[in-house]
Amino acid sequence: AAQDAPALIPHRVTAHIKLVEAAQRSGDKFGELFHRGVGLLLVVQQLDGAKDRDAEFCEEMLCKALRALAEARELKPGDPRVRAYLAEAHARAG
């Protein structure tokens, strides 16, 4: 439940950025794609309540998140984390 607290989203985005960087350094393509997709999905989630929310920017970030998560699923089709975040991204996309 704490993971979904709106106040923690910026910290989670930062964590996923660092995980993308670590995955890039170690050559972990799955980790890079997975954490990029989750981080972008969190950015969209963070902007949901903003007064000056840019719908086009959010749509673009959501599409990038979907693409990264779909590529991660191709690399590890059985990974439940990818499936869960990909389902959330698809639900947001409609």
N, C-alpha and C positions, 0 to 999 in steps of 0.2 A: 504494500500500500504506500509506503514511503517513497518508493521509486516513482510513483505517478504524481507526487506532489508538484504542483506548478512551480513552486519556488526552487525546486531542485533541477528543473529542466536545463537551465544554463550550465550547471555543473556536469550534468550527464552529457550534454553536447561537447563540452570540453574534454571529458573523458574519452568519448568516441573519437574525437579528433586525434588525441594522443595515441589511441589504439590503432587508428589508420596509419599514423606515422610509424609506429612500431612494426606493424605488419609490412609496410613498404620496405623498411630497413631489413627485415628478415626474409623478404621474398614470399610472404604468405598472401597470395592473391585472394584466397577466400576471406581471410581476416580483413584485408583492405576493403573489399567490396561490401562485406557484411557491416562493418563498422561505419563505412561511409553512408550506406543506406539507412541505418538506424539513426545516425547523426542528422541526416537531412530530414528524416521523418520527425525527429524531435524539434528541429527548427520550425517546421510547419506547425507542429503542436503548440510550440511556444507562441507563435504569432496569432493563433486562433482568437485569443481574447484582446488583441491589440486594437485600439481605436483606428489607427492609421494602417491597418492591415492591407498589404498590397496583394490582391487576389491573383494577379498574373505571376508575381514572384513566387507565391505559395504553390501555385499550380506547377510552375517550372521545377521547384525544389521537390515536389511530390513525384513528378515524372522521373527526375534523376534518382530519387530514392527507390522507386519501383524498378528502374533499370538496374541499379546496383544490386538490389536484393534478388532480382530474377537471375542475374549473372552468378551471384553467390549460390543460389539454389542449384544452378547447373553444375557447379563444382562439387557441392555436397547436398544431393537431393534428399537425403534422409535427416538432415539437421533440423530439429524441431524449432530452434530459435529463428532460423530463416523463415520457416513456414509461418510462424506466429506473426513476425513483423511484416512479412509480405501480405498476410491476410489483413492486417491492420491498414497497410498502405492501400490495398485494393478497396477496402471498406471506405476509406477517406475519399478515394477517387470516384467512388460510386460505381 
